[in-house]
Amino acid sequence: MPILKSYYQDVYRSPVVRLDGYSGRHALAASVLAYLDFGGATGTSKDGLAETMLAFAAERGTLTPGMPVVEASSGSFGAALAVSCATTGHPCILVVPSSLPIARRQRLQELGAKIVVSSNGSRKAMDRIAQQTAQRYNAYYTRYFSNDDNPEYHRRVTGPQILKAAGDAIDAVVIGVGSGGTVTGVAEYIKAWNSMIRIVAVEPAECAAISGGFIGQHGIAGIGPGFVPDNYNPYVVDTVLTVTTSEAERAAREVLFFDGIPACTSAGATLAAAEQLMSTGKAKRPLCLFAGRRMYE
């Protein structure tokens, strides 16, 4: 094993794994594959994304040394951004809703973030406060729901790695939709090289904004924001599937039991969706993108 210059070098090397245990448990005709994109400090795919988005901004000169960084996020991207800012010497300011539990707010603060609370938890209100905060502190606002640096990371890293590791072995890639960056970047790269691979977007059945369904509360963290993100490109997505919270939780639990993979609920959602694809004959060899791991403390 070589000595790495940075842990982020390892974060970018996400393995592709055969889920023989889960596939056998459900008598699937072939083993589902999983791209495990959760090797970073916060246990999600956002670690590499946050670090790279800061690097892109620094290359352009829009982010200068020591400049504060602002984002409206209380979830996985906010946590990953706080870590990346700490390692690169940028103060991190996160706009969070007032409904955010105190424990999660403290967790973000422990990662080095300064918290600005928005009484209105809507995306539009939080974006407005984030913009005002960036102006006040002369800061860089990452805007990861609408910044093309988000899908560009996946065009350069995730898509090429999936195609290199499993391109000849798959006929579909299944991706949960949160900010829209992953599915757009991966799909645009893969479609450019192999248009026959089906791209499947997954969202919660209880909050189906992309497919025009009901918008409500759900329990699948990391996907289903309740609106269609600006980063989402519908023209490279072949199918949109919905998965209930209970189905996602069940799949995440079973892949832990049968394959030893600590998948988070959004990863379980992609696995449950892949099972749907295979049972309906729309795919024979799908690959799921596991964007987070289940955390045990």
Buried (B, 14 or more C-beta within 10 A) or exposed (E): EEEEEEEBEEBBEBEBBBBBBBBEBBEBEBBBBBBBBBBBBBBBBBBBBBBBBBBBBBEEEEBEEEBBBBBBBBBBBBBBBBBBBBBBEBBBBBBBBEEBEEEBBEBBEEBBBBBBBBEEBEBEBBBBBBBBBBEEBEBBBBBBBBBBBBBBBBBBBBBBBBBEBBBEEBBBBBBBBBBBBBBBBBBBBBBEEEEEBBBBBBBBBBBBBBBEBEBEEBEBBBBBBBBBBBBBBEEBBBBBBBBBBEBBBBBBBBBBEBBEBBBBBBBBBBBBBBBBBBEEEBBEBBBBBBBBBBEEE
